[in-house]
Amino acid sequence: MKISRRSFVKAGALASLGAAVLPGSLMGCAKQSGMVGLQLYSVRDDMSKDPVGTLTTLAKMGYRFVEHANYVDRKFYGYAPSEFKKILTGLDLRMVSGHTVMGREHWDETARDFTDSWKQTIEDAATLEQKYVISPSMDESMRTTYDDFMRYMEVFNKCGELCRKGGMKFGYHNHDFEFSQILNGEKLFDIMMKNIDPELVVIQLDMGNLYNGGAVAIDVVKQYPGRFENIHVKDEIEATEGNEKYISTIIGTGIVNAKNVVDLATKIGGTKVYIIEQESYQGKAPLDCVKEDLEIMHSWGY
């Protein structure tokens, strides 16, 4: 893979359902209940070339929920929010959550309020009827000192309050540095878990990314029971090139022990939303990979 997810995010509510979880039979699942979706970054090149055609293909595969990774100038993949919502509805797809980086530029420290641009981000997410607004990374400038980091934990909670007004929750999606960077003798991830309000803010646990930070997914789920209502289902293999030790692969075929992690997250983690993500493909077509990923999730009973 030439471009990493971290590089991508740096460069660039489901209110009608409330907190309800749709029956598994509606998503082709035989046993479990939950929302099984796809992070559209998994098929980023296809979405860039033909968003509607790609979404149509995903819907035919059996996907019913998606998570976006492209929001620029108040447009999703080039479409205004209301227009994109009509496209999704026409394909029987729902935007359960979306990734939009919340940076320090979105909080006005003097006014002690969010900027208009961030408030518009929340408004547009509500138009899509998202359930979650997820920030998929954190700029290094927001975590250089313990005091800075704690100040942004307060901002996270305030963003949770803002999202709640639109029937949503704010969320944060981990990469690897949250498990490797230490402030005041604690890992960033542990500081976050102690200081965010779980009623307002979710941690969208990426069970693959954390391996590059030296963590093990199943151990994290055990450490924080009930805290992971929204997860990224991912698997990892050792990389043969690039800067990262591990890269993603077809779920169930790597080192994550993905089925056991998903089962445990369902049992003790409070998981209701399962977002499949695959960022590298080992020579396969991305659409073929995500089709196989969904079939594997179904075979596991989700």
PABA-421022 format. One record per residue (C-alpha): residue number from 0; residue in one letter; x, y, z. Coordinates in nm, 2 decimals. Layout:
% residues N
<node NUM; "A"; <X; Y; Z>> ...
END
This chain:
% residues 302
<node 0; "M"; <0.00; 0.00; 0.00>> <node 1; "K"; <0.15; 0.33; -0.11>> <node 2; "I"; <-0.05; 0.56; 0.12>> <node 3; "S"; <-0.13; 0.50; 0.48>> <node 4; "R"; <-0.46; 0.58; 0.65>> <node 5; "R"; <-0.27; 0.82; 0.88>> <node 6; "S"; <-0.14; 1.01; 0.58>> <node 7; "F"; <-0.48; 1.01; 0.43>> <node 8; "V"; <-0.65; 1.17; 0.73>> <node 9; "K"; <-0.38; 1.42; 0.77>> <node 10; "A"; <-0.42; 1.53; 0.41>> <node 11; "G"; <-0.74; 1.56; 0.39>> <node 12; "A"; <-2.76; 1.04; 1.31>> <node 13; "L"; <-2.85; 0.74; 1.24>> <node 14; "A"; <-3.11; 0.93; 1.46>> <node 15; "S"; <-3.40; 0.75; 1.31>> <node 16; "L"; <-3.28; 0.43; 1.45>> <node 17; "G"; <-3.18; 0.58; 1.78>> <node 18; "A"; <-2.99; 0.33; 1.99>> <node 19; "A"; <-3.18; 0.04; 1.84>> <node 20; "V"; <-2.99; -0.25; 1.69>> <node 21; "L"; <-3.15; -0.40; 1.38>> <node 22; "P"; <-3.22; -0.77; 1.38>> <node 23; "G"; <-2.94; -0.97; 1.23>> <node 24; "S"; <-3.17; -1.12; 0.97>> <node 25; "L"; <-3.20; -0.78; 0.80>> <node 26; "M"; <-2.83; -0.79; 0.73>> <node 27; "G"; <-2.79; -1.16; 0.64>> <node 28; "C"; <-2.68; -1.25; 0.99>> <node 29; "A"; <-2.81; -1.57; 1.14>> <node 30; "K"; <-2.72; -1.54; 1.50>> <node 31; "Q"; <-2.61; -1.19; 1.63>> <node 32; "S"; <-2.77; -0.86; 1.62>> <node 33; "G"; <-2.58; -0.55; 1.52>> <node 34; "M"; <-2.49; -0.31; 1.24>> <node 35; "V"; <-2.23; -0.46; 1.01>> <node 36; "G"; <-2.09; -0.19; 0.78>> <node 37; "L"; <-1.79; -0.09; 0.57>> <node 38; "Q"; <-1.54; 0.19; 0.61>> <node 39; "L"; <-1.54; 0.34; 0.26>> <node 40; "Y"; <-1.17; 0.41; 0.29>> <node 41; "S"; <-1.14; 0.04; 0.21>> <node 42; "V"; <-1.25; 0.11; -0.14>> <node 43; "R"; <-1.12; 0.47; -0.16>> <node 44; "D"; <-0.99; 0.45; -0.52>> <node 45; "D"; <-1.32; 0.31; -0.64>> <node 46; "M"; <-1.51; 0.58; -0.45>> <node 47; "S"; <-1.29; 0.85; -0.60>> <node 48; "K"; <-1.36; 0.73; -0.95>> <node 49; "D"; <-1.73; 0.64; -0.93>> <node 50; "P"; <-1.90; 0.69; -0.59>> <node 51; "V"; <-2.25; 0.59; -0.69>> <node 52; "G"; <-2.13; 0.29; -0.89>> <node 53; "T"; <-1.92; 0.17; -0.60>> <node 54; "L"; <-2.20; 0.21; -0.35>> <node 55; "T"; <-2.43; 0.02; -0.58>> <node 56; "T"; <-2.18; -0.27; -0.59>> <node 57; "L"; <-2.15; -0.27; -0.21>> <node 58; "A"; <-2.52; -0.27; -0.17>> <node 59; "K"; <-2.55; -0.57; -0.41>> <node 60; "M"; <-2.29; -0.75; -0.20>> <node 61; "G"; <-2.52; -0.72; 0.10>> <node 62; "Y"; <-2.38; -0.42; 0.28>> <node 63; "R"; <-2.65; -0.21; 0.45>> <node 64; "F"; <-2.43; 0.03; 0.66>> <node 65; "V"; <-2.13; 0.24; 0.55>> <node 66; "E"; <-1.89; 0.48; 0.72>> <node 67; "H"; <-1.75; 0.77; 0.51>> <node 68; "A"; <-1.40; 0.89; 0.49>> <node 69; "N"; <-1.44; 1.19; 0.26>> <node 70; "Y"; <-1.60; 1.52; 0.37>> <node 71; "V"; <-1.46; 1.82; 0.19>> <node 72; "D"; <-1.61; 2.17; 0.16>> <node 73; "R"; <-1.94; 2.04; 0.31>> <node 74; "K"; <-1.97; 1.77; 0.06>> <node 75; "F"; <-1.95; 1.39; 0.09>> <node 76; "Y"; <-1.76; 1.24; -0.21>> <node 77; "G"; <-1.85; 1.55; -0.41>> <node 78; "Y"; <-2.22; 1.55; -0.31>> <node 79; "A"; <-2.41; 1.79; -0.09>> <node 80; "P"; <-2.54; 1.62; 0.23>> <node 81; "S"; <-2.90; 1.60; 0.13>> <node 82; "E"; <-2.81; 1.48; -0.22>> <node 83; "F"; <-2.58; 1.21; -0.08>> <node 84; "K"; <-2.85; 1.10; 0.16>> <node 85; "K"; <-3.09; 1.05; -0.13>> <node 86; "I"; <-2.83; 0.83; -0.31>> <node 87; "L"; <-2.78; 0.62; 0.00>> <node 88; "T"; <-3.15; 0.58; 0.06>> <node 89; "G"; <-3.21; 0.48; -0.29>> <node 90; "L"; <-2.96; 0.20; -0.25>> <node 91; "D"; <-3.10; 0.09; 0.09>> <node 92; "L"; <-2.77; 0.21; 0.25>> <node 93; "R"; <-2.74; 0.40; 0.58>> <node 94; "M"; <-2.44; 0.62; 0.69>> <node 95; "V"; <-2.41; 0.49; 1.04>> <node 96; "S"; <-2.09; 0.69; 1.11>> <node 97; "G"; <-1.83; 0.90; 0.95>> <node 98; "H"; <-1.47; 1.00; 0.98>> <node 99; "T"; <-1.39; 1.37; 0.99>> <node 100; "V"; <-1.08; 1.49; 1.18>> <node 101; "M"; <-1.14; 1.74; 1.46>> <node 102; "G"; <-0.83; 1.95; 1.48>> <node 103; "R"; <-0.73; 2.22; 1.72>> <node 104; "E"; <-0.84; 2.48; 1.46>> <node 105; "H"; <-1.20; 2.37; 1.53>> <node 106; "W"; <-1.20; 2.49; 1.89>> <node 107; "D"; <-1.19; 2.86; 1.97>> <node 108; "E"; <-1.01; 2.88; 2.31>> <node 109; "T"; <-1.10; 3.24; 2.35>> <node 110; "A"; <-1.47; 3.20; 2.29>> <node 111; "R"; <-1.47; 2.85; 2.46>> <node 112; "D"; <-1.68; 2.73; 2.17>> <node 113; "F"; <-1.65; 2.53; 1.85>> <node 114; "T"; <-1.59; 2.71; 1.52>> <node 115; "D"; <-1.87; 2.75; 1.27>> <node 116; "S"; <-1.69; 2.51; 1.04>> <node 117; "W"; <-1.70; 2.23; 1.30>> <node 118; "K"; <-2.07; 2.31; 1.39>> <node 119; "Q"; <-2.15; 2.28; 1.02>> <node 120; "T"; <-1.97; 1.94; 1.02>> <node 121; "I"; <-2.20; 1.82; 1.29>> <node 122; "E"; <-2.51; 1.96; 1.11>> <node 123; "D"; <-2.41; 1.78; 0.79>> <node 124; "A"; <-2.36; 1.45; 0.98>> <node 125; "A"; <-2.71; 1.49; 1.12>> <node 126; "T"; <-2.85; 1.54; 0.77>> <node 127; "L"; <-2.70; 1.20; 0.68>> <node 128; "E"; <-2.86; 1.07; 0.99>> <node 129; "Q"; <-2.53; 0.94; 1.13>> <node 130; "K"; <-2.52; 0.78; 1.47>> <node 131; "Y"; <-2.16; 0.87; 1.52>> <node 132; "V"; <-1.92; 1.15; 1.43>> <node 133; "I"; <-1.57; 1.00; 1.45>> <node 134; "S"; <-1.24; 1.19; 1.45>> <node 135; "P"; <-1.00; 0.94; 1.30>> <node 136; "S"; <-0.68; 1.08; 1.44>> <node 137; "M"; <-0.52; 1.35; 1.65>> <node 138; "D"; <-0.27; 1.61; 1.54>> <node 139; "E"; <0.06; 1.58; 1.73>> <node 140; "S"; <0.03; 1.94; 1.85>> <node 141; "M"; <-0.27; 1.83; 2.06>> <node 142; "R"; <-0.07; 1.58; 2.25>> <node 143; "T"; <0.27; 1.73; 2.31>> <node 144; "T"; <0.21; 1.78; 2.68>> <node 145; "Y"; <-0.01; 1.63; 2.94>> <node 146; "D"; <-0.19; 1.96; 3.01>> <node 147; "D"; <-0.26; 2.01; 2.63>> <node 148; "F"; <-0.39; 1.65; 2.60>> <node 149; "M"; <-0.62; 1.69; 2.90>> <node 150; "R"; <-0.76; 2.02; 2.76>> <node 151; "Y"; <-0.86; 1.83; 2.45>> <node 152; "M"; <-1.02; 1.56; 2.65>> <node 153; "E"; <-1.24; 1.83; 2.78>> <node 154; "V"; <-1.31; 1.95; 2.43>> <node 155; "F"; <-1.39; 1.59; 2.33>> <node 156; "N"; <-1.66; 1.58; 2.60>> <node 157; "K"; <-1.80; 1.92; 2.49>> <node 158; "C"; <-1.81; 1.78; 2.13>> <node 159; "G"; <-2.01; 1.49; 2.27>> <node 160; "E"; <-2.26; 1.74; 2.41>> <node 161; "L"; <-2.28; 1.91; 2.08>> <node 162; "C"; <-2.34; 1.59; 1.89>> <node 163; "R"; <-2.60; 1.48; 2.14>> <node 164; "K"; <-2.82; 1.77; 2.04>> <node 165; "G"; <-2.83; 1.62; 1.69>> <node 166; "G"; <-2.91; 1.27; 1.82>> <node 167; "M"; <-2.55; 1.15; 1.77>> <node 168; "K"; <-2.24; 1.07; 1.97>> <node 169; "F"; <-1.89; 1.20; 1.91>> <node 170; "G"; <-1.62; 0.94; 1.88>> <node 171; "Y"; <-1.24; 0.89; 1.84>> <node 172; "H"; <-1.07; 0.62; 1.63>> <node 173; "N"; <-0.73; 0.50; 1.75>> <node 174; "H"; <-0.42; 0.44; 1.54>> <node 175; "D"; <-0.10; 0.32; 1.71>> <node 176; "F"; <0.05; 0.62; 1.89>> <node 177; "E"; <-0.22; 0.61; 2.15>> <node 178; "F"; <-0.06; 0.29; 2.28>> <node 179; "S"; <0.30; 0.39; 2.24>> <node 180; "Q"; <0.31; 0.76; 2.35>> <node 181; "I"; <0.34; 0.82; 2.72>> <node 182; "L"; <0.25; 1.14; 2.91>> <node 183; "N"; <0.29; 1.16; 3.29>> <node 184; "G"; <0.37; 0.79; 3.30>> <node 185; "E"; <0.05; 0.68; 3.13>> <node 186; "K"; <-0.03; 0.57; 2.77>> <node 187; "L"; <-0.25; 0.82; 2.59>> <node 188; "F"; <-0.51; 0.55; 2.54>> <node 189; "D"; <-0.54; 0.50; 2.91>> <node 190; "I"; <-0.57; 0.87; 2.98>> <node 191; "M"; <-0.84; 0.90; 2.72>> <node 192; "M"; <-1.04; 0.61; 2.87>> <node 193; "K"; <-1.02; 0.77; 3.22>> <node 194; "N"; <-1.12; 1.12; 3.11>> <node 195; "I"; <-1.38; 1.10; 2.83>> <node 196; "D"; <-1.75; 1.06; 2.93>> <node 197; "P"; <-1.87; 0.73; 2.78>> <node 198; "E"; <-2.22; 0.87; 2.77>> <node 199; "L"; <-2.11; 1.14; 2.52>> <node 200; "V"; <-1.79; 1.00; 2.35>> <node 201; "V"; <-1.71; 0.66; 2.22>> <node 202; "I"; <-1.38; 0.51; 2.14>> <node 203; "Q"; <-1.41; 0.34; 1.81>> <node 204; "L"; <-1.16; 0.06; 1.88>> <node 205; "D"; <-0.95; -0.03; 1.57>> <node 206; "M"; <-0.85; -0.38; 1.65>> <node 207; "G"; <-0.58; -0.38; 1.38>> <node 208; "N"; <-0.41; -0.04; 1.41>> <node 209; "L"; <-0.31; -0.09; 1.77>> <node 210; "Y"; <-0.07; -0.37; 1.69>> <node 211; "N"; <0.18; -0.11; 1.55>> <node 212; "G"; <0.16; 0.05; 1.89>> <node 213; "G"; <0.26; -0.27; 2.07>> <node 214; "A"; <-0.09; -0.35; 2.20>> <node 215; "V"; <-0.30; -0.66; 2.16>> <node 216; "A"; <-0.67; -0.62; 2.07>> <node 217; "I"; <-0.82; -0.89; 2.29>> <node 218; "D"; <-0.63; -0.76; 2.59>> <node 219; "V"; <-0.76; -0.41; 2.54>> <node 220; "V"; <-1.12; -0.53; 2.52>> <node 221; "K"; <-1.07; -0.72; 2.85>> <node 222; "Q"; <-0.92; -0.42; 3.01>> <node 223; "Y"; <-1.21; -0.19; 2.93>> <node 224; "P"; <-1.54; -0.39; 2.93>> <node 225; "G"; <-1.84; -0.22; 2.81>> <node 226; "R"; <-1.65; 0.07; 2.64>> <node 227; "F"; <-1.65; -0.03; 2.27>> <node 228; "E"; <-2.00; 0.00; 2.12>> <node 229; "N"; <-1.84; 0.08; 1.78>> <node 230; "I"; <-1.54; -0.11; 1.65>> <node 231; "H"; <-1.33; -0.15; 1.34>> <node 232; "V"; <-1.31; -0.51; 1.24>> <node 233; "K"; <-0.96; -0.55; 1.09>> <node 234; "D"; <-0.69; -0.81; 1.07>> <node 235; "E"; <-0.31; -0.76; 1.03>> <node 236; "I"; <-0.01; -0.94; 0.88>> <node 237; "E"; <0.36; -0.85; 0.89>> <node 238; "A"; <0.45; -0.59; 0.63>> <node 239; "T"; <0.72; -0.67; 0.38>> <node 240; "E"; <0.77; -0.30; 0.29>> <node 241; "G"; <0.69; 0.05; 0.41>> <node 242; "N"; <0.72; 0.21; 0.75>> <node 243; "E"; <0.48; 0.01; 0.95>> <node 244; "K"; <0.54; -0.34; 1.09>> <node 245; "Y"; <0.19; -0.46; 1.03>> <node 246; "I"; <-0.06; -0.40; 0.75>> <node 247; "S"; <-0.42; -0.50; 0.71>> <node 248; "T"; <-0.55; -0.81; 0.53>> <node 249; "I"; <-0.86; -1.03; 0.49>> <node 250; "I"; <-1.03; -1.06; 0.83>> <node 251; "G"; <-0.97; -1.39; 1.00>> <node 252; "T"; <-0.64; -1.46; 0.82>> <node 253; "G"; <-0.39; -1.26; 1.02>> <node 254; "I"; <-0.25; -1.23; 1.37>> <node 255; "V"; <-0.54; -1.04; 1.54>> <node 256; "N"; <-0.75; -1.35; 1.61>> <node 257; "A"; <-1.03; -1.14; 1.48>> <node 258; "K"; <-1.33; -1.37; 1.54>> <node 259; "N"; <-1.24; -1.41; 1.91>> <node 260; "V"; <-1.20; -1.03; 1.94>> <node 261; "V"; <-1.53; -0.96; 1.78>> <node 262; "D"; <-1.71; -1.23; 1.99>> <node 263; "L"; <-1.55; -1.09; 2.31>> <node 264; "A"; <-1.64; -0.73; 2.22>> <node 265; "T"; <-2.00; -0.84; 2.16>> <node 266; "K"; <-2.01; -1.03; 2.49>> <node 267; "I"; <-1.84; -0.78; 2.72>> <node 268; "G"; <-1.75; -0.48; 2.52>> <node 269; "G"; <-2.10; -0.35; 2.45>> <node 270; "T"; <-2.04; -0.37; 2.07>> <node 271; "K"; <-2.33; -0.29; 1.85>> <node 272; "V"; <-2.16; -0.15; 1.54>> <node 273; "Y"; <-1.90; -0.35; 1.34>> <node 274; "I"; <-1.72; -0.15; 1.07>> <node 275; "I"; <-1.51; -0.37; 0.84>> <node 276; "E"; <-1.20; -0.20; 0.72>> <node 277; "Q"; <-0.92; -0.32; 0.50>> <node 278; "E"; <-0.65; -0.08; 0.37>> <node 279; "S"; <-0.41; -0.31; 0.19>> <node 280; "Y"; <-0.49; -0.60; -0.03>> <node 281; "Q"; <-0.19; -0.82; -0.11>> <node 282; "G"; <-0.26; -0.80; -0.49>> <node 283; "K"; <-0.63; -0.85; -0.48>> <node 284; "A"; <-0.89; -0.59; -0.59>> <node 285; "P"; <-1.03; -0.39; -0.30>> <node 286; "L"; <-1.39; -0.47; -0.39>> <node 287; "D"; <-1.32; -0.84; -0.40>> <node 288; "C"; <-1.15; -0.81; -0.05>> <node 289; "V"; <-1.44; -0.63; 0.11>> <node 290; "K"; <-1.69; -0.88; -0.04>> <node 291; "E"; <-1.48; -1.16; 0.11>> <node 292; "D"; <-1.46; -0.98; 0.45>> <node 293; "L"; <-1.84; -0.94; 0.46>> <node 294; "E"; <-1.89; -1.31; 0.38>> <node 295; "I"; <-1.66; -1.40; 0.66>> <node 296; "M"; <-1.84; -1.18; 0.90>> <node 297; "H"; <-2.17; -1.35; 0.80>> <node 298; "S"; <-2.01; -1.69; 0.85>> <node 299; "W"; <-1.92; -1.59; 1.20>> <node 300; "G"; <-2.29; -1.51; 1.26>> <node 301; "Y"; <-2.28; -1.13; 1.22>> 
END
